Amino acid sequence: IVMNKSYRNTVEIASYANQLAGITDMDLFDRHGQPVEELFFKGKKQQAMEAALDELVNKLQLGAEQFETAALILRTESEAKEAARILKEKLENTGFDMENRFSYLHRDSNSFCKGLTVTTFYLAKGLEFDQVFSLFPAADQSLIAKQGRYIAATRALHKLHDKGGARLPERQRAAERVHEHRHKAEREDDGHTGRECHLVGELCPRAQQKDERNAAASAE
């Protein structure tokens, strides 16, 4: 028996996760949703994390008419602990119900509540959330980090934000690419200077041509 059909995620999320893992033979359940959002933050590690968490606060969709569950998934326990500390301060300033809707899931935890959960990819295995924010250092392209990004991506049922970015290999990006750039002026107008935003799943001819050239060069 070969089990190669994905039912949990939308086509957009499952396709993105499969690209991360190099999976090409997965049969996807025909349920579509929003494109995956890739965010790349510049600066030192602490600055990048602060910027990513500010973005999370702005894009978190928890509420009666929104999602019931969301997660911030990170690479290591130390990173998750630090992110939980920073995020707690940021959310408290917005009036977020920290007591009943915020959880830091670590190795000694035995439960977590509906709302926002901060944890590592290895503790998130087997769990699922409506909205997922995946935060991994872009520079870490180790096997364990790639596995972590895949696990984090596949935890998302409806909406996935990849913060820190996987930066998929050029050959994969050329095969299925996808609104790969926004003009610098647009980012500045939106007040997002210092980051790049990519919506995976929407065709951008200029970006696709660039990816095809890069893929051809790397194949030579």
N, C-alpha and C positions, 0 to 999 in steps of 0.2 A: 504494500500500500504506500503510495506516494502522496504526501500531504503538501500541496504547493499552492493552496488558495488562501488569500488573506481576506478576512472578514472584518477585522477590528477597525481599520483606518479607512479614510477616504482614499480615492484613487490618487489624489495629489500627494497626500502624506505617504502612502505606501510606495508610490513611485520614487519619491525622494529618498526614503529610507533604503529602498533597494539599490539605488545608485550609490549610496554611502557604503553598502556592503558588497557591491559588485554582483548583486543577484539579478539574473536575467530571465529566469524561468518561472517566476511567481505569477499565478493567475489572480488578478485583482477583482474583488467584488465591485460591481458597478454602482458605487455611491460617490458622488462628487461633492466637493466642498471648496473652500477658499484656497488660493495658492499658498504654498509654504513661504514664509518670509525669512530671508537670510539677512542678518545684521552683522556688520563687521565694525568693531570699535577700535579706534586708534589710541595710542598712548601706552603708559606703563600698566602693569597688571591691575593695580588698585584703581587707577583711573578708568580703565576699560570696564572693570566690574561695576563701579559706581554708575557709569554711563548706561551699562546694560540694565541695571536695576531700576534706574530712572525710567528707561523705556518700558520695562515690565510694569511699573506702577501705572504708566499712561495707557498701556494696552491690555491690562488685566480686565477680563470680561466676566466678572462674577456678580450675579444678581438674579432677581426674580424672573426677569425676561431674558436672561443671558445664560451662562453656564453655571453648573453646580460645583464643579471641581476644576482645579488648575494645579499645575506643578512647575516648580523650578528645579531642573535636574542638572547636577554638576558632576565633575570628574572625581573629586576626592572629598573625604569627610571634612578635612580642614577648610577646603573651599566652600563646602556647603554650610559649615558652621559660621564662617565669616559672612557669607551672603545672607544667611538667616538673620544675623545680628544687624547688618546694615539695612536689610529690607524691613525689619521690624520697626526701626526708627522712621523710615520713610513712610510706611503705611500708617503708623500711629498718627502722623501729622495730617493724614487725610480722613481720619475718623473711622478707619477700617476696624471691624470687630475682631481684634486680635485674640481675644479669649476663646471665641467660639469658631473662628474661621481661619485660623493660622496654625500650621503645624510644622515643626522641624523634626523630620523623621530620621533618626540615627540608629546605630546598631543596638542600643539598649531600649528603643521604643517598643511598645507593645500595641499601640493604636495611633490613629490620626483621625482628624475630623474632616468633614466636608469643607470645602473652601480652598485655600492655597496651601500646598505642601512643598517644603524645601527638602531635597534629599539628594542622594548620589544615584548614579545610574545602576549600580549593583544592588541597591536596596529597592529601586523602582521596578526591578524585574518582576513580572507577574501582575503589576498594577496597571491601571489605565485611568486617564484623566481627559476631561473634555478639551482643555487647553493646556499646552505644554510649552514651556520656555526652556530650551536646551542651551546651556552655557559652558562652552569648552574653549580653552585657549586655541586660537587659530594656528599657532606655531606647532602645537603638539599633533603630529601626524603618526604617532606610534600605533601599533596594532591595538593596544588596549584602549586608546582614545577613540580609534575608529569604531571599535566594538561598542564603546560607551555611547557614541553619537547615534549609532544604529538603535541601540536599546532605548535611548531617550526619545528618538523620533517615533518609534513604534508604540510608545506609551500614549500618544495623542490620538484621540478619537475624532476630533473635529477641526482643531486649529493648532498649527505648529509654528513656533518662532525659533529659528536656529541662531542663537546669539554667540558670536565668536567664530561661527562659520566653519563648515567642513571644508570649504574650497575644493569642490570635487575635481578630480583629475580632468585635464583638458579634453581627453578623448571622450569621456562620459558627458562632459558639458557640451561638446560639439554634437553628440548624438541627440540630445534632447535639451536645447537651451532656450533662453527663456528670459524674458525681460532682465537683461544683465546689467543695465545701468540706468541711473537717473542722472539727468544733467546736473552739474555742480550748482548751477544757479537755482534749480528747483530745490535742492537740498538746503541751500542757504535760505531760500524764501520760507521753507518750512521750519527753519530754526534747528536743523539737524546737522549743522556743520561738524565735521569730525567723524562722521560715520558714513558708510555706504549702505544703501538699502536695495535688496533685490527681491522681486516677487517671482518665485519659481512657478512656471506653468503658463506664462504669458510671453508670446513671441516678440522678440526685439531683433529686427533684421540686422542692425549694425553689430549688436553683440554676437549674434549667431555667426556672422561673417568673420568676426574677430576670432571666435572659438574655433571655427573651421580652419583658419590660417594657422593658429597655434597648434592645433591637432595635427595638421599636415606637416608642420615643421618638426614636431616631436617624433613623428613617425619615420622621418628620414634618417 
